[in-house]
Amino acid sequence: MPKIKTHKGIAKRVKTTASGKIKRHKGFHSHILTKKSGKRKRKLRKATMLDKTYQKRYKKLLPYK
């Protein structure tokens, strides 16, 4: 049985926690920041967990994480 390739695009964007959940960063924080409030920009800085509806799909793309 051949090895399964890791999806490198996803591997660079997400990290796996010790419990097996997937941690990701939020989007919309790279440009056009003048119209966004300070509160909104602060919240976009922090990482968040991937929604449970996507967990199974992402785990298939990251077989060895």
C-alpha positions in Angstrom: 0.0 0.0 0.0 1.6 3.4 -1.0 1.9 6.3 1.4 -0.7 9.0 1.2 0.6 12.5 0.3 0.0 15.4 2.6 -1.8 18.4 1.1 1.0 21.0 1.4 -1.4 24.0 1.0 -3.4 22.9 4.0 -0.3 21.8 6.0 1.1 25.4 5.7 -2.1 27.0 6.9 -3.2 24.9 9.9 -1.6 23.2 12.9 -2.8 20.2 14.8 -3.3 20.4 18.6 -2.3 17.6 21.0 -5.9 16.5 21.3 -6.2 16.2 17.5 -8.2 19.3 16.8 -7.1 21.6 14.0 -6.1 25.2 14.7 -6.4 27.9 12.0 -5.9 31.6 11.6 -8.8 33.9 10.6 -8.9 35.7 7.3 -9.7 39.4 6.3 -6.7 40.8 8.3 -4.2 41.6 5.5 -5.5 44.7 3.8 -8.4 47.3 3.7 -8.0 47.7 7.5 -9.0 51.4 7.7 -12.8 50.6 7.6 -12.6 47.8 10.1 -12.9 48.7 13.8 -10.1 48.1 16.3 -12.2 45.5 18.1 -12.7 43.6 14.9 -9.0 43.7 14.0 -8.0 42.5 17.5 -10.3 39.5 17.2 -8.9 38.6 13.8 -5.4 38.4 15.2 -6.2 35.3 17.3 -6.2 31.8 16.0 -9.3 29.7 16.3 -10.3 26.0 16.1 -11.6 24.7 12.8 -15.3 24.1 12.8 -16.3 20.5 13.5 -18.1 20.2 10.2 -14.7 20.5 8.4 -12.6 18.4 10.8 -13.1 15.1 8.9 -12.3 16.7 5.5 -9.1 18.3 6.7 -7.9 15.2 8.5 -8.1 13.3 5.2 -5.8 16.0 3.7 -3.4 15.7 6.6 -2.9 12.0 7.1 0.2 12.1 9.3 -0.6 15.0 11.6 
